[in-house]
């Protein structure tokens, strides 16, 4: 075939897939299995074998929405006419929402002149002669959607059971701790960062405000939680709000409010309103799962209570309804160069938090 023929292999595995099989793995959906299946399929197709092949993989993403890095890149290449053919293991790898999947397969890809192949579903748009995917494929995609929701419920139930036993399930350990090397669901004290946590509580118990504590930490160039994690080789995938080199009053407040420093495991503070949604919402405290005495505490109950009394006097800065202002991020401190914080009451003004 023409060596300029461009083929994109798309693979996906989600957290649900990894948790649904034996020993926490579903080998039939593993990336290695999908890659092997797709390459073997290409070798059996003379018109595809020998083309320019690219691989795009989403590891750990749900198929219930299209906000995935690799599928976004795939669709960008499709719209830019940079690929001629897309091959997947089955329709559920591409997506589990029937309407969206059908729109791409029946309308968008044919309009762009892109051949679409689903190996396990025995579907090849080149052999469809312009026909749509048909009722059998439509019902199959609907079943995939229901299966995804059912699987999500089962995973949530399994996590809830583990949380009730006191297992730590969050992907990152809180500042002051690290995950045990022998048990990823167990927290152990990280001595260097734990000293900072204990000091923050001591300063709060002395009556210092979050602003005063942050100012002292910045003056002494104490690394922030983000910087401490970076030194350990841990990099958060989400965007850090504000400058990660500076302590902010909200960072100090977050430390002082965290009950995990009492030796508790806390689970369920946030939840996803929809399966596959990247958005999370706060959960009522009555829905939290709290298990005490699961790891070494960094603060005594008495000191934690005193810190909360100090926090009760803390009033958050008012912002405009949209959370932003015309000059936000543009007003800089003439000494340190960092952005000034806007305070609304009693008189609108800008000040440096460092």
C-alpha positions in Angstrom: 0.0 0.0 0.0 1.0 3.7 -0.1 3.5 4.3 2.7 2.0 7.7 3.2 -1.3 6.2 4.4 -1.6 7.4 8.0 -3.1 5.1 10.6 -3.9 6.1 14.2 -4.2 3.4 16.9 -6.2 4.5 19.9 -6.0 2.7 23.2 -7.6 3.4 26.5 -7.7 1.9 30.0 -9.6 3.4 32.9 -9.3 3.0 36.7 -12.5 0.9 36.6 -10.8 -1.5 34.1 -7.8 -1.8 36.4 -10.0 -2.6 39.4 -12.4 -5.1 37.8 -10.1 -8.1 37.2 -8.2 -10.5 39.3 -5.4 -8.9 41.4 -6.7 -5.5 40.4 -6.0 -5.9 36.7 -8.2 -6.6 33.7 -5.7 -8.1 31.3 -8.2 -8.1 28.3 -8.3 -4.3 28.5 -4.7 -3.7 29.3 -2.7 -1.3 27.0 -0.3 -4.1 26.1 -3.2 -6.4 25.1 -4.8 -3.7 23.0 -1.6 -2.7 21.3 -0.8 -6.4 20.4 -4.4 -6.9 19.1 -4.3 -3.8 16.9 -0.9 -4.5 15.4 -1.8 -8.1 14.6 -5.0 -6.8 12.9 -2.9 -4.5 10.7 -0.6 -7.3 9.7 -3.6 -9.2 8.4 -4.7 -6.3 6.2 -2.5 -5.7 3.2 -4.0 -2.3 2.5 -3.0 -1.2 6.1 0.3 -3.0 6.6 3.2 -0.7 5.8 1.5 2.6 6.5 2.6 5.3 8.9 1.3 4.3 12.3 0.9 6.5 15.4 -0.2 5.3 18.8 -2.4 7.4 21.1 -3.1 6.1 24.6 -5.3 7.4 27.5 -4.2 5.6 30.7 -6.5 5.9 33.7 -9.3 7.9 32.0 -13.0 7.0 31.9 -14.7 6.5 28.5 -17.8 8.3 29.6 -16.6 11.7 28.2 -14.3 12.9 25.5 -12.2 15.2 27.8 -9.2 12.9 27.5 -5.7 14.0 26.4 -5.0 11.3 23.8 -8.6 11.3 22.3 -8.4 15.1 22.2 -5.2 14.9 20.2 -6.7 12.2 18.0 -9.7 14.4 17.2 -7.4 17.4 16.5 -5.4 15.3 14.0 -8.6 14.1 12.4 -10.0 17.6 11.9 -6.6 18.7 10.5 -6.7 15.8 8.0 -3.5 14.4 9.4 -4.8 10.8 9.6 -6.6 8.5 7.2 -7.7 5.7 9.4 -8.5 5.1 13.1 -8.4 1.6 14.6 -9.6 0.7 18.1 -10.1 -2.6 20.0 -13.9 -2.0 20.5 -16.3 0.9 20.7 -16.1 1.1 24.5 -12.4 2.0 24.2 -13.3 5.1 22.1 -16.2 6.1 24.3 -19.1 4.8 26.4 -21.7 7.5 25.6 -23.8 6.2 22.7 -24.9 9.5 21.2 -21.4 11.0 21.0 -19.8 7.8 19.7 -22.5 7.5 17.0 -22.0 11.1 16.0 -18.4 10.6 15.3 -18.7 7.3 13.6 -21.8 8.0 11.5 -21.3 11.7 10.7 -18.0 13.4 11.6 -15.5 10.7 10.5 -17.2 10.0 7.1 -17.4 13.8 6.5 -13.6 14.0 7.1 -13.0 11.0 4.9 -11.5 8.9 7.7 -11.9 5.2 7.8 -12.9 3.9 11.2 -12.3 0.3 12.4 -13.4 -1.4 15.6 -11.7 -4.8 15.6 -13.7 -6.8 18.2 -17.0 -5.3 16.9 -16.1 -6.5 13.3 -16.9 -2.9 12.1 -15.1 -1.3 9.2 -16.6 1.9 7.7 -14.9 1.1 4.4 -17.1 -2.0 4.1 -20.3 -0.1 5.3 -20.8 1.6 1.9 -22.1 4.7 3.5 -24.5 2.9 5.9 -24.7 3.9 9.5 -23.5 1.6 12.3 -26.9 -0.1 12.6 -29.1 -1.1 15.4 -26.8 -3.9 16.7 -23.9 -1.5 17.2 -26.3 1.2 18.6 -27.6 -1.3 21.3 -24.1 -2.4 22.0 -23.0 1.1 22.7 -26.0 1.7 24.9 -25.0 -1.4 26.9 -21.4 -0.1 27.2 -22.8 3.0 28.7 -24.9 1.1 31.3 -22.0 -1.2 32.0 -19.7 1.8 32.7 -22.2 3.2 35.2 -22.7 -0.2 36.9 -18.9 -0.7 37.0 -18.4 2.7 38.5 -21.0 1.9 41.3 -19.2 -1.3 42.1 -15.8 0.5 42.2 -17.2 3.1 44.5 -18.7 0.5 46.8 -15.4 -1.4 47.0 -13.5 1.9 47.8 -16.1 2.7 50.5 -15.6 -0.7 52.1 -11.8 -0.2 52.1 -12.2 3.3 53.5 -14.3 2.0 56.4 -11.5 -0.3 57.3 -9.2 2.7 57.5 -7.3 2.3 54.2 -5.9 5.6 52.8 -7.2 5.8 49.2 -6.2 9.3 48.0 -3.6 9.3 45.3 -1.3 11.7 47.2 -0.3 11.8 50.9 -1.1 15.0 52.8 1.7 17.4 53.5 3.7 16.0 56.5 3.2 12.4 55.4 4.2 10.0 52.7 2.8 6.6 51.6 4.3 3.6 53.1 6.6 1.6 50.7 5.2 -1.7 52.0 1.5 -0.6 51.9 0.3 2.2 49.6 -2.9 2.5 51.7 -1.0 3.4 54.9 0.5 6.8 55.8 3.8 7.2 57.5 5.4 10.4 58.9 7.7 12.4 56.5 10.1 13.9 59.1 11.2 17.0 57.1 7.7 18.2 56.2 6.2 17.1 59.5 8.4 19.6 61.3 6.8 22.4 59.3 3.3 21.1 60.0 4.0 20.9 63.7 5.5 24.4 63.7 2.4 25.8 61.9 0.2 24.5 64.6 2.5 25.8 67.4 2.3 29.3 65.8 -1.5 29.1 65.6 -1.7 28.0 69.2 0.3 31.2 70.1 -2.5 33.2 68.5 -0.9 34.0 65.2 -3.2 34.5 62.2 -2.8 32.6 58.9 -1.4 35.8 57.4 1.3 36.1 60.1 2.3 32.4 59.8 2.5 32.6 56.0 4.7 35.8 56.3 7.1 34.1 58.6 7.4 31.0 56.5 8.0 33.1 53.3 10.6 35.3 55.1 12.5 32.1 56.1 12.2 30.6 52.6 10.5 27.5 54.0 9.5 25.2 51.0 5.8 25.0 50.3 3.9 21.7 50.3 4.2 21.7 46.5 7.9 22.1 46.6 8.3 19.4 49.3 6.4 17.0 47.1 8.5 17.9 44.0 11.7 17.1 46.0 10.2 13.6 46.6 9.6 13.2 42.9 5.8 13.7 43.2 4.2 16.1 40.7 0.5 17.0 40.9 -1.3 16.7 37.6 -3.6 19.6 38.4 -2.7 23.3 38.1 -1.5 24.9 41.3 -3.4 28.1 42.1 -1.1 31.0 42.8 2.7 30.9 43.0 3.8 27.5 44.3 7.0 29.1 45.7 5.1 31.1 48.3 3.0 30.3 51.3 -0.5 31.8 51.1 -3.0 32.2 53.8 -5.3 29.6 52.2 -2.3 27.1 52.2 -1.8 27.6 55.9 -5.5 27.4 56.6 -5.8 24.1 54.7 -3.1 22.6 57.0 -4.8 23.9 60.2 -8.2 22.5 59.2 -6.9 19.0 58.1 -8.1 16.4 60.6 -5.7 13.8 59.2 -3.0 15.4 61.4 -4.9 13.8 64.3 -4.2 10.3 63.0 -7.5 10.0 61.2 -8.2 8.7 57.7 -10.9 10.9 56.1 -12.6 9.7 52.9 -15.5 11.1 50.8 -15.0 14.9 51.2 -15.7 15.3 47.5 -17.7 13.4 44.9 -18.2 13.3 41.2 -21.8 14.2 40.2 -21.6 12.2 36.9 -19.7 9.1 35.9 -16.5 10.1 34.0 -16.9 13.8 34.9 -13.8 15.7 35.8 -15.8 18.0 38.0 -16.1 17.3 41.8 -18.4 18.7 44.4 -18.1 19.1 48.2 -19.8 16.4 50.1 -21.6 17.1 53.4 -19.6 16.2 56.5 -22.3 13.6 57.5 -21.3 11.7 54.3 -17.6 11.5 55.2 -16.0 8.3 56.3 -13.7 9.0 59.3 -11.6 6.3 60.9 -9.4 7.3 63.9 -6.0 6.1 65.0 -4.8 4.8 61.6 -1.4 6.5 61.5 0.9 8.6 63.7 -0.7 11.9 64.6 1.3 15.2 64.2 -0.7 17.3 66.5 -2.6 16.7 69.8 -6.4 17.1 70.0 -5.9 20.0 72.4 -3.6 21.9 70.0 -5.9 21.1 67.0 -8.9 22.5 68.9 -6.9 25.7 69.8 -6.0 26.1 66.1 -9.6 25.9 65.1 -10.5 28.6 67.5 -7.9 30.8 65.9 -9.3 29.8 62.5 -12.8 30.8 63.6 -11.6 34.4 63.6 -10.3 34.2 60.1 -12.5 35.9 57.5 -12.0 35.0 53.8 -11.3 37.8 51.4 -14.3 39.0 49.5 -14.1 38.8 45.7 -16.4 39.9 42.9 -19.1 37.5 41.8 -17.0 36.1 38.9 -14.1 35.6 41.3 -11.9 37.9 39.4 -11.2 41.6 38.9 -10.0 43.7 36.0 -6.6 44.2 37.6 -6.2 40.7 39.1 -2.7 39.4 38.4 -1.6 42.7 36.9 -0.7 44.6 40.1 2.8 43.6 41.3 4.7 44.2 44.5 7.6 46.7 44.0 9.8 44.7 46.4 9.2 41.0 45.8 7.6 41.2 42.3 4.7 38.9 43.1 1.0 39.7 42.4 -0.8 41.8 44.9 -4.0 40.5 46.6 -7.1 42.6 46.2 -9.1 43.2 49.4 -12.6 44.6 49.2 -13.5 45.6 52.8 -13.6 48.1 54.4 -12.0 49.9 51.4 -11.0 48.3 48.1 -7.1 48.1 48.1 -4.2 45.9 47.1 -1.6 44.5 49.4 1.3 42.0 49.3 0.8 38.7 51.1 4.5 38.0 51.4 
